[in-house]
Structure formats: structure tokens, C-alpha cells
Amino acid sequence: MIRCIVVDDEAGAIEVLARYIGKTPGFKLVKTFRSALEALSFLKTHEADLVFLDIDMPELNGLRLGELVDRGKTRIIFCTAYAQFAVESYALDALDYLLKPVSFERFLKAVSKMHAPAAGRAPGGTAEPSRPSAPSPPCLFVKSGPKILRLNIHDLLYMEKDGHYIIFHTAAGATLSRMNMAELLAALPPGKFARVHKSFVVHLSKIDAIEKHTVVIRGKEIPISDGYREEFLSRIRTAGD
């Protein structure tokens, strides 16, 4: 269970993030703070895996608090209305940078990064430098109907656009989620997927064969359009699993 705290001087922003955390499997809201100083005091004696941190706050702003957080134990997602702080936030190795108002879909993309190997720690606990454990598989959290489902990146075969929806195809079946292609591409890890058609994205390591106008994955023939052919062929020459 990933332990979260929210630090924001606006009650409304705290309420939104608290609701999102409560709806997301594997995440637990431990405490909320309207003051960065109070949050800093809490973190000196308590552990948290993930901090949702506003930037523009009185007394001690979020960037300064971010400098004081032990980032070997605690990851930070900045949540702010001001885009100009983005560069400085990433200098602090922020997990993500969310612009208010934050949609639930964008929130899910941000927190899914906690499961990537780069997070460097086991969810719900601290790192174990003397005996590192195998990282959790990178994953996506996607909203499908009333549920939020976790899909492991390695299990994805290909994704198909169908109207206002994306269909995630795995060996176990298909999952339908309302999102557009741009949102899908932004959520996928770089280097492992390629768009081959305006309606299809494929997992490069799952390709069984490439024919003149199609990619074959588990017997499914997926069209390659002329507009994506050159970039796709370039990608597969350097792709790794």
C-alpha cells in the first residue's frame, strides 16, 4: 500500500486529491496539511511514500519543502496552477507535475509511475539497499466503466482506437477505456511501443512478424499506414524488450 500525504493551502484542492486517492487501488491517504511547515514536521517523524505538493504556499513554498524532503524515501508529485515552476520541480526529481484543475485521468497517469522501476522502492515501505527486491512491473491505471483497472505494461499486446475509446488488448482479453490517442501515447513508457496506424499502437516486443502492409501479433493482422511506416521501421531496428 502506497502511503500518501497532500500538502496544499486550498481546502478544495485537498478535497479533490483526497477523493482521487481514495478511488485508486493500492494508494492510502495518511494525512493532509494546509501548511508546508506542518507537513515538514510530520515527515521528520513519520514515513510517506508519496507527497502531493502545492507550490505557491505562504511561509514555506512547495519547492523549498521539496528540497527538504528525503527523496530517497519519498516521491513528490507537484500540483499547482502555475506552469512556470515545472523546470525547477523536475530538478528536484519530481515524479510528475500536475496543473490544476487536475483531472482524474491525468492523476492516474501520474501515480502509475510509482510502480515503474525508476521509483526505486517497494510500495508502502522504504528501499532495501542491501538486498534489492524485484521491482513491481510498470503499469497503467485505466478507468473502465465504474472500475479503475491496473494493466501491467508487459502484458499489453496492442492498443486500438475505437471512436472515443481505446481498447487495450492482452492475452487475457480486452479492456475498454474512454481516452484519446494523445492521452494513451503520453501514458506509455518511451521506447517500447510504436504507432503503426492512426488507430493502432503496438508493443514492439510482442510482434511476431512484419509483412508488407501489416504487423502480426498473436495471429492478429494490424495495418501499417504509409504515414507511420518509416518511423516504425526505424524504431524496430533499435527496439529492445
C-alpha positions in Angstrom: 0.0 0.0 0.0 1.5 3.4 -1.1 1.1 5.9 1.8 0.2 9.4 0.6 0.0 12.9 2.1 -1.4 16.0 0.5 0.0 19.5 1.2 -2.0 22.4 -0.2 -3.2 25.7 1.4 -6.5 25.4 -0.5 -9.1 23.1 1.0 -10.8 22.5 -2.3 -7.6 21.2 -3.9 -7.1 18.8 -0.9 -10.6 17.5 -1.2 -10.1 16.7 -4.9 -6.8 14.8 -4.4 -8.2 13.0 -1.3 -11.1 11.8 -3.4 -8.8 10.6 -6.2 -6.5 8.8 -3.8 -9.5 7.1 -2.2 -10.7 5.8 -5.6 -7.3 4.4 -6.6 -6.4 0.8 -5.7 -3.1 0.4 -3.8 -3.0 4.0 -2.5 -3.8 5.2 1.0 -4.2 8.8 2.2 -2.4 9.1 5.5 -2.8 12.8 6.3 -3.5 16.3 4.7 -1.9 19.6 5.5 -2.8 23.2 4.8 0.8 24.3 5.9 4.1 23.2 4.4 5.8 23.7 7.8 3.3 21.3 9.5 3.9 18.8 6.7 7.7 19.1 7.2 7.3 18.5 10.9 5.2 15.4 10.2 7.7 13.9 7.8 10.5 14.2 10.3 8.8 11.6 12.5 6.6 9.7 10.1 7.1 8.0 6.7 5.2 8.6 3.5 5.8 7.1 0.1 4.3 9.9 -2.0 3.6 13.6 -1.3 1.2 15.6 -3.4 2.6 19.1 -3.0 1.3 22.5 -4.0 4.0 25.1 -4.8 2.5 28.6 -4.1 2.0 28.5 -0.3 2.8 31.0 2.5 5.7 30.8 4.9 7.4 27.8 3.1 6.6 27.2 -0.5 6.4 23.7 -2.1 9.7 23.9 -3.9 11.6 24.6 -0.7 9.7 21.9 1.1 10.6 19.6 -1.8 14.3 20.3 -1.2 13.9 19.3 2.5 12.1 16.0 1.8 14.2 12.8 1.9 13.7 11.9 -1.7 15.4 8.6 -1.2 12.3 7.5 0.7 9.5 9.8 -0.5 8.5 10.7 -4.0 6.9 14.1 -4.9 4.1 15.0 -7.4 3.7 18.7 -7.6 0.2 20.0 -8.1 -0.1 23.7 -9.0 -1.9 26.3 -11.1 1.4 27.7 -12.4 3.2 26.1 -15.3 6.4 28.3 -14.8 7.6 26.2 -11.9 7.9 23.0 -14.0 11.6 23.1 -14.8 12.6 23.8 -11.2 10.3 21.0 -10.0 12.0 18.4 -12.2 15.4 19.5 -10.9 14.1 18.0 -7.6 13.4 14.7 -9.3 9.7 15.1 -9.1 7.7 12.1 -10.2 5.3 14.3 -12.1 3.9 17.9 -12.4 0.2 18.3 -12.5 -1.5 21.6 -13.5 -4.8 22.4 -11.7 -7.5 21.7 -12.2 -6.3 18.1 -12.2 -8.5 15.5 -14.0 -8.8 12.0 -12.6 -7.3 10.5 -15.8 -4.2 12.8 -15.5 -4.0 11.9 -11.8 -3.9 8.1 -12.7 -1.2 8.6 -15.2 1.0 10.4 -12.6 0.5 7.8 -9.8 1.1 4.9 -12.1 4.7 6.0 -12.3 5.1 4.9 -8.7 5.1 1.3 -10.0 7.9 1.9 -12.5 11.4 0.6 -11.7 12.7 4.1 -11.5 10.6 4.7 -8.4 13.4 2.7 -6.6 11.4 1.4 -3.6 8.8 -1.1 -2.7 5.3 0.4 -2.4 4.3 1.0 1.2 7.9 0.8 2.6 11.4 2.1 2.3 14.1 0.9 0.0 16.3 -2.1 0.8 19.8 -1.2 -0.5 21.5 -4.3 0.9 19.1 -6.7 -0.8 17.2 -5.0 -3.6 13.9 -6.8 -4.5 12.5 -7.2 -7.9 10.5 -4.0 -8.9 6.8 -4.1 -9.4 6.0 -4.3 -13.2 5.4 -0.9 -14.7 1.7 -0.5 -15.1 -1.2 1.8 -16.2 -4.3 2.6 -14.2 -7.2 2.9 -16.6 -10.8 3.7 -16.0 -13.1 1.2 -17.5 -16.8 1.8 -16.8 -17.2 2.2 -13.0 -13.9 0.5 -12.2 -10.3 1.5 -12.2 -8.1 -1.3 -13.5 -4.4 -1.9 -13.3 -2.8 -3.2 -16.5 0.8 -4.3 -16.5 2.8 -2.8 -19.3 4.4 -6.1 -20.2 1.0 -7.8 -20.7 -0.1 -5.3 -23.4 -0.1 -6.6 -26.9 -1.6 -3.7 -28.8 -4.0 -0.8 -28.4 -6.8 0.1 -30.8 -8.7 3.3 -31.1 -12.5 2.9 -31.4 -14.3 6.2 -31.5 -13.8 8.0 -28.1 -12.4 4.8 -26.6 -9.1 2.9 -26.5 -9.2 -0.9 -26.4 -6.2 -2.4 -24.5 -5.6 -5.9 -25.9 -3.8 -8.5 -23.8 -3.5 -12.3 -24.0 -6.2 -12.5 -21.3 -8.7 -10.3 -23.1 -9.6 -6.7 -23.9 -10.2 -3.6 -21.7 -12.1 -0.6 -22.9 -11.3 2.9 -21.6 -12.5 6.3 -22.6 -9.4 8.3 -23.7 -7.9 9.6 -26.9 -4.8 8.6 -28.7 -2.7 11.5 -27.4 -3.5 10.6 -23.8 -2.6 7.0 -24.5 0.8 7.8 -26.1 1.6 10.2 -23.2 0.9 7.4 -20.6 3.0 4.7 -22.3 6.7 4.3 -21.4 9.0 5.5 -24.2 10.9 3.1 -26.4 8.6 0.0 -26.0 5.6 1.0 -28.2 5.1 2.4 -31.7 2.2 3.8 -33.5 1.7 2.0 -36.9 -1.7 3.5 -37.9 -3.9 6.3 -36.8 -5.9 3.7 -34.8 -3.3 1.3 -33.6 -0.3 1.3 -31.3 1.7 -1.9 -30.9 4.1 -3.3 -28.2 7.3 -3.8 -30.1 8.4 -6.9 -28.1 5.1 -8.7 -28.9 5.5 -8.5 -32.7 5.6 -12.0 -34.3 6.0 -10.9 -37.9 6.1 -7.8 -40.1 4.6 -8.1 -43.6 4.4 -5.6 -46.3 1.3 -3.8 -45.0 0.7 -5.4 -41.6 2.2 -6.3 -38.2 1.2 -9.7 -36.8 0.7 -10.1 -33.1 -0.8 -13.4 -31.8 -2.4 -14.0 -35.2 -3.9 -10.6 -35.4 -3.0 -8.6 -38.5 -2.6 -4.9 -37.7 -2.4 -2.5 -40.6 0.7 -0.3 -41.1 -0.2 3.0 -42.8 2.2 4.9 -45.1 2.3 7.9 -42.7 3.8 5.8 -39.9 5.8 3.2 -41.8 9.2 4.9 -41.9 9.3 5.8 -38.3 8.0 2.4 -37.2 10.7 0.5 -39.2 13.3 2.8 -37.8 12.1 2.1 -34.2 12.2 -1.7 -34.6 15.8 -1.6 -35.6 16.8 -0.3 -32.2 13.9 -1.7 -30.0 14.7 -3.8 -27.0 12.5 -5.7 -24.7 
